Each structure stands twice: as C-alpha cells, then as structure tokens.
Amino acid sequence: MAQRSTAGHFAAIDLGATSGRVIRGIVSRDRIEQVEASRFANRPVMLDGALHWDVLSLWRGAVDGLSHAVRDAPQLRSVAVDTWGVDYGLLRGGRLLANPVHYRDARTADELERVHAAMPEAELYARTGVEPLAINTIYQLAAEARSGLLDVAGTALLTPDLFSYWLSGVAVAEQTIASTTGLLSAVTGDWDDDVLAALGLPRDLLAPIIRPGERIGALRSDVAAQIGAANPIDVVAVGAHDTASAVVAVPMPTSGGAFISCGTWGLVGVERRAPVLTSQALAAGVTNERGVDDRFLTMRNGMGLWILSETQRCWEQEGESADIRTLLAEAEAVPADMPVFDVEDARFQPPGDMPSRIAAWCAEHGLPAPVGRGAVVRSIIESLAQAFAEAVAEIGALSGEPATQINVVGGGSRNELLCQRLADRSQLPVLAGPVEATGLGSLLVQARTAGVVDGTIEDLRDIVIRTFSPRLFQPRSL
C-alpha cells in the first residue's frame, strides 16, 4: 500500500440558512484542526412577492473566504461545498435563469395535493423514503412547472451543486443532497424515473448522481486567479447536504447512538444501513436521507433554534437588548414548569413575533402563557427538549434500536440548558459537540479522497474523538 500523506490542507464552504462560513482545515491520521477563514450573513430577499436566496452575495462570501484560506495555506488540496437541502437554481446554457426561491416561500402551499394526485403519498414514500413536506424539491418543481420557467430551463442544480458548478464548471448531483428532493430512489440511489414520469419532469433536467468522496473536477482557472491560488485545487463531493456531513463527525457509538444536528432546524435521527419505509414511519413524519458511504439517516426534520433566534430578533426590533447568553441566564433562573407547546405547529415556521404566537398557542390549549423574557425562553427550551426526546424515542422504536445515548452537534450543542433538559426529559446521557460538525465532516471526507486518511466513517469519527472532548450531560430526575 502506498504511504499515506502525513497531513493535508482542505477548505469547506458551509452555507447555512442564516450564515455561511469558509473553514480551513489540517487533517492527519491522528488529528483534525480547523480555522474559520471567514463568516458572512445569509440574508434572503423579498422581491415581487417571493422570497429568494441572495446567491450572488453568498458566492462573494465564499470566494472571499477561499482567498483567505489560500493566503494562509497555499498548499490547499481541495475544496467542497455543503448547504441546506431542497432548494435549487435553474440554468440554461450554464447561466442562472433567476435567483433561487427560498424554501420558506409560500408558492408550494397547494402543490402536495396536485403531486399526490399524480402519485399517491404512500407510493412516493415507499419509493423515496422522504417525508412529504411542502418545502421539498418535488413540490417546488411542480410549482415551477406551472410557472412556465421549466420550459426554458436546461438544468436544475441543488444549491451545493450550483456552487460546485461555479467552482469547477462541472454539473453534478451529489447523492446526499439529491435525497432531500423526493425524487431519488431509496432503493437504487439514482433518480426515480417513474416519479419523474408521473410528474412530467424530464430526466435531463437533473444532473448525474455522484457519491460523497468523488472528485468533481479542478477549480476553474478564473476562480483560481480570483482567490490567488498558484497550485491546483480539486473540487470534491462530500456530504453536500449539511446534515450528512455533520453526521460524519458525530462521535457516536456503533450501536444505540442517536444524533441531533441542532441549528436553524433540529434533525433528530439514527444512522442505518437501510431505510425505514413502513407506513408507520410515514405516519410518524420520519424521513430517510442518504448519508456518506451508502448509510441512511433515518430522521425527523423539525424545529431547531429558529424559534429562539426569531424570538431574540423580535425583542431586538422592539429596542430591547437580547444577548443570547443573558436570555439563557434569565431562563435558567425560571422554574422548569413552564408551558410546553408544540414547536412543530405551522404558525412557528414563518418569520415573525414568536412570543405572541406562543401566547396564542397556550391560550388555545388552556395553558397559561409565559410572562417575561426568561419565562418565554424557558418555555421554548422545555418545548424543544421535549420534542427532541419524543423524536429520539419514536425513531428508536420504529428502527428497532432504542437509543442509549444522544449526541448533539451544531449550534445547539453550545446551549447548556437545552442539552441538560434534553438529558432530563429523555433520561439518556447527552454528549454535546463538536459545534462545527458539518465543516469537520466535509474536511474528513476530502482528506480521505486525497489519500491523507483512509477507512470507514467509524475511522473518521475516531479522529474526531482524538481531537475533541464532548461535554457530558447526565440525566437528572424530573
């Protein structure tokens, strides 16, 4: 066997729903180090009644970040992109036709009924394993077809694939992000021709599927010149769905481990070798998305820190200081018996006045509304912890492997009150961290592609375990 490189430098472009970052990493067989090269805001734009992503602003942030990464590490080997799921850009002749529409836009409100008339919900789930949510690409494309824009489009590229195309000039559909669409077969791992035919979607609208770890191409010469790269840089496919990359870096056991990737969304799940495609899983709102190395992530997509950040934003707009550390300290001083509300209620999805919506929900259900900032935040924390605990238990029952440990990664792993209350409400130990799991997962897969490290996902997780020490929260009696 050829001698492995001792260490390599890589860059991860990690675009989230509220911010983006470029992370530069050094990976060896024993350790992974990461440095944030840049961070930039992701601010959607309302235009002509539709909510759009400002992809040009995100591109500028990504290129600026790569410039910093190359300046600090001229020997950069490769770069990879991950983002949120479901959204896409339409291209013709390699040019973007319009700004991509945000998944929170209301255009798909009536599309589920139309799509399910063409192929019943149960059949779609049995084929794709994806929970039928209005945000899914399948319903967005149905709305797009009625607008006429698909008639002039040549290719639809999901958000990370769009950025990889701009980096490399090669159009691909990475498998983990493709699995969020509702168009990918859970059996073959390729586009489901029967689903496409039922909806009248042309197969050539979608790019060919590639798997995490495959090389997409070389960094385009104009981009290399723009960022000041003197050496060749590869563009590599990783888990382009940010959840898939995050799970690579979750230091969980080989059995009995549940994960929660907690950011804007809260994704609760287990990693499996096969999907769970039963009617019970569909009824429970469980989705099966592709992970790295042909794993399946059997999950529930739900509310994360969005409701807390919107609450914080609401108070700031009213002129109050709303530092998150202060708010959590106020919440910790409040008794735990605050009202627990349904964080999955549809009213909490759009931006807006969350405290008023929480009060309205409580009034409708005969509960006293939380009064004061500390009480409102404590109510949110208790409600999120309860929703997470219930999801862990239900997914464990559906998959036939009850959880014995919960690993929390992402921004939510910093929230000590949330992690402790999750441990209490689930009566399971909770390990928090690493925070930047998505970037770590991307860097590790790139390093394996470059030959710096090898082995299975478990071997990659061992590198994370040797580098980071998650914080343990033991359950207390309720």
C-alpha positions, -999 to +999 in steps of 0.1 A: +000+000+000+012+035-009+025+056+020-002+080+033+005+117+034+011+129+069-013+159+067-032+178+042-049+212+040-085+215+028-113+241+027-150+236+034-176+261+022-205+256+046-236+275+038-264+276+064-298+291+064-287+323+083-250+324+077-222+310+057-186+302+065-154+290+049-134+267+071-098+258+065-086+225+080-055+205+085-062+167+087-038+139+096-044+103+106-044+113+143-060+148+144-081+174+127-077+211+132-099+238+118-098+276+115-127+298+104-113+317+074-144+338+071-181+341+081-208+360+063-245+366+066-271+348+046-300+373+041-329+363+020-345+389-002-382+395-007-388+406-043-421+408-062-439+388-035-415+359-035-387+351-010-353+344-027-318+334-017-292+361-025-268+336-041-245+363-055-239+376-020-232+340-008-208+335-038-189+366-029-186+355+007-174+320-004-148+334-028-136+360-002-133+331+023-113+310-001-090+339-007-082+340+030-078+302+031-054+302+002-034+331+016-029+312+049-025+277+033-011+280-003-008+242-003-047+238-002-055+204-018-093+207-024-125+225-016-160+212-011-195+227-006-224+218+017-257+236+023-292+232+035-314+209+014-343+210-012-336+244-029-321+247-064-312+270-092-324+267-128-298+271-156-298+274-193-265+273-212-247+273-179-263+306-168-286+311-139-321+320-151-334+335-118-325+339-082-333+306-064-365+307-044-363+302-006-379+270+009-400+292+032-417+309+003-454+302+001-456+291-035-458+253-027-488+256-004-512+238-027-487+216-045-489+185-023-524+178-033-516+182-070-485+160-068-502+133-048-530+132-074-503+121-099-486+097-075-502+088-041-483+099-010-478+063+003-463+052-031-440+083-031-428+075+004-422+038-004-401+048-034-381+077-020-384+074+018-388+112+021-414+128+044-439+147+022-432+183+032-442+214+012-406+226+011-393+195-007-379+200-042-406+177-058-433+202-048-412+232-057-406+219-092-443+212-095-449+249-088-421+258-112-437+237-140-469+257-137-450+290-139-435+280-173-399+286-162-391+249-165-399+251-203-368+272-208-345+256-182-318+232-192-307+220-158-318+222-122-289+222-097-294+219-060-278+247-040-244+230-032-242+215-067-248+250-081-218+264-061-197+234-071-206+241-107-195+277-103-162+264-088-155+237-113-176+241-144-189+205-139-227+199-133-234+170-109-260+160-084-244+148-052-263+119-037-270+131-001-284+165-013-304+147-040-320+126-014-337+157+000-357+162-032-383+135-030-371+124-065-343+100-056-350+062-053-343+049-018-335+016-034-312+024-063-298+057-051-305+072-085-332+094-098-366+076-098-378+076-134-413+066-125-417+095-102-403+119-128-426+105-154-457+108-132-449+144-127-439+151-163-404+161-153-377+155-179-348+133-168-323+155-184-333+184-162-314+167-134-276+162-134-260+128-130-257+114-094-223+112-078-214+100-043-195+117-015-158+113-019-158+116-057-137+142-074-160+167-093-132+185-112-104+211-110-110+246-097-117+268-127-088+289-138-107+322-134-117+313-099-082+302-090-069+336-103-096+354-083-086+338-050-048+339-057-043+301-059-010+293-076-013+255-071-040+232-085-071+227-062-096+200-067-134+204-062-146+174-043-181+160-035-187+155+002-220+151+020-234+181+002-264+181+025-250+197+056-267+171+079-249+143+060-215+160+066-223+167+102-232+131+109-197+120+097-182+140+126-207+128+153-187+108+178-215+083+185-212+046+193-217+020+166-250+009+181-275+027+203-265+062+192-289+089+182-279+122+169-294+157+169-280+182+144-293+213+160-291+246+142-319+265+125-335+231+121-334+203+146-327+170+128-331+140+151-321+106+138-301+074+137-277+061+111-286+029+095-276+005+067-312+005+052-341+029+052-373+025+072-401+027+046-431+015+066-465+031+068-458+037+105-427+057+097-446+078+072-473+085+098-447+094+123-432+120+100-399+102+096-377+108+066-348+087+052-320+106+036-287+094+022-256+097+043-219+092+034-208+057+024-242+045+015-255+050+050-291+061+056-301+088+080-335+079+094-346+112+109-373+136+118-369+171+104-382+196+129-379+228+147-345+238+159-331+271+172-351+291+146-379+298+171-354+311+196-335+332+172-367+347+159-378+355+195-344+372+200-348+392+168-384+402+178-372+417+211-342+435+194-366+451+169-386+463+199-355+481+211-346+456+238-311+442+244-314+405+237-280+389+241-284+351+239-263+344+270-283+369+290-315+354+278-304+319+287-293+330+322-327+346+327-343+313+315-322+292+339-334+313+368-371+305+360-387+273+373-388+244+348-426+240+349-431+265+321-458+256+295-446+230+269-460+239+235-460+221+201-429+236+184-440+219+151-472+239+149-472+255+115-475+290+130-439+289+142-424+283+107-427+318+091-406+347+105-424+369+130-434+376+165-428+343+182-436+354+218-471+364+207-476+332+188-465+311+218-490+330+239-518+324+214-510+287+213-511+285+250-544+303+252-559+279+226-548+249+246-559+262+281-524+268+293-511+300+310-488+319+286-452+325+298-448+361+311-414+378+308-384+371+287-369+345+310-402+326+311-407+327+273-371+314+266-375+287+293-408+277+277-390+274+243-361+254+258-385+230+276-406+226+244-376+219+222-362+194+247-395+176+249-399+174+211-363+161+208-368+135+235-400+122+219-384+121+185-355+101+198-378+076+215-401+072+184-373+068+159-357+042+182-390+023+183-395+025+145-359+014+137-359-014+162-329+000+180-337+022+211-312+049+218-288+046+247-270+079+241-278+112+224-251+132+206-259+169+199-238+188+173-242+222+157-250+254+174-274+238+198-245+219+214-234+252+229-268+256+247-261+240+280-296+245+293-311+228+263-287+199+265-293+193+302-331+195+298-329+171+269-309+147+291-336+151+318-366+147+296-351+117+276-335+101+307-305+094+285-269+108+286-263+136+262-229+144+247-226+179+233-202+188+205-184+194+183-202+226+173-188+228+138-195+192+129-206+199+094-173+215+085-153+187+102-173+161+082-165+178+050-128+181+058-126+145+068-142+132+036-119+155+015-089+142+033-099+106+026-104+114-010-069+129-012-054+098+005-044+116+037-066+092+057-085+061+049-110+037+064-147+038+073-169+065+088-161+050+122-124+055+115-130+092+106-150+096+138-121+082+158-101+112+145-128+135+159-128+117+192-090+120+195-093+158+188-124+169+207-139+161+241-177+164+240-193+177+272-214+151+290-248+159+305-262+131+327-300+128+332-315+141+364-348+131+379-377+152+366 
